[in-house]
Amino acid sequence: MAQEKIVTLRMDAGLRERLDKLAAATRRSRSFLAAEAIREYVESNAWQIAAIQKGLAEAERGEFASDAEVQRVAKKWARRAR
């Protein structure tokens, strides 16, 4: 099992009440729900940052779509929008 660390955070009273209600409704601890929310946030943002870094590296190497490729994709989406 991974070693766990304690983290303390501040939240406004309204959010704390909502978290308590959710914990009661799901029969989970407030700590479990907070850790799950933070885990999902970190995963989502880490993926996004990795994709941005990949795109920047491609741009630095000069790897861009040609005008023809961009026009082809734009036409495809324009047809679907109709």
N, C-alpha and C positions, 0 to 999 in steps of 0.2 A: 504494500500500500504506500502511496506517495506521502511524503511528510507534509502535513498541513501546517499552515501559519495562520495566526489570528490577525485580522485586519479590522480596524475600527473606522467607521465612517459616520458622517453627519447627514441627516436628511430632515426635511421639514415635517411637521407633525401630520399634515394631511397625507403625505406619501407613506409615512410610517403606519398610519391607520389603515390605509389601503393594503399595504403589505401584510399587516396582521390579519386582515379579513381574508386575503388570498391564502395565507398560511393555514388559517383555520379551515377554509373551504376545501383545500387540497390535502389537508392533514400532513403538511410538510412544515418544517421549521422555517422561521424567518431567515436564518442563516443559510439554509439549503437554497431557498428561493433567490436570495441575494447573490449567492455564489453562482447559481445557474444563469442568472441574468448577466452577470459580469462575464462569465465564460462565453456566452453567446455574443455579447458585444465585442469582446476581444477577438473572437474568431472571425466575425463579420468584418471588422476593421482591418485585421491582419490580412485577410484575403484581398480587400480593396487596395491596401497599400502595396501589396505584392504585385497586383495587376498594374497599378500606376507605375511602379518601378520598372516592370517589364516593358511597358509602353515607352517610358522615357529612354530606356536602353536601346530599344528598337529605333527610336527617333534619332538618338545620338549616332547610331550606325547608318542613318540615312534610309532606313527601311520604311518607306511610305507607300500607301496605295497610289496607283496611277490615277490620272483624271478619268480614264475609261472605266477603271474598276469602281470608282466612286459613283460615276454616272449610272453604271449598271445596277448597283445596289439601290441608288435613289429611285430609279425607274421601277424596280421591283416593289419597293415599299409604296410608291405612289399608286401602282396598280392595285395593291392590296387595300389601300385606303378608300378606293372608290366603291 
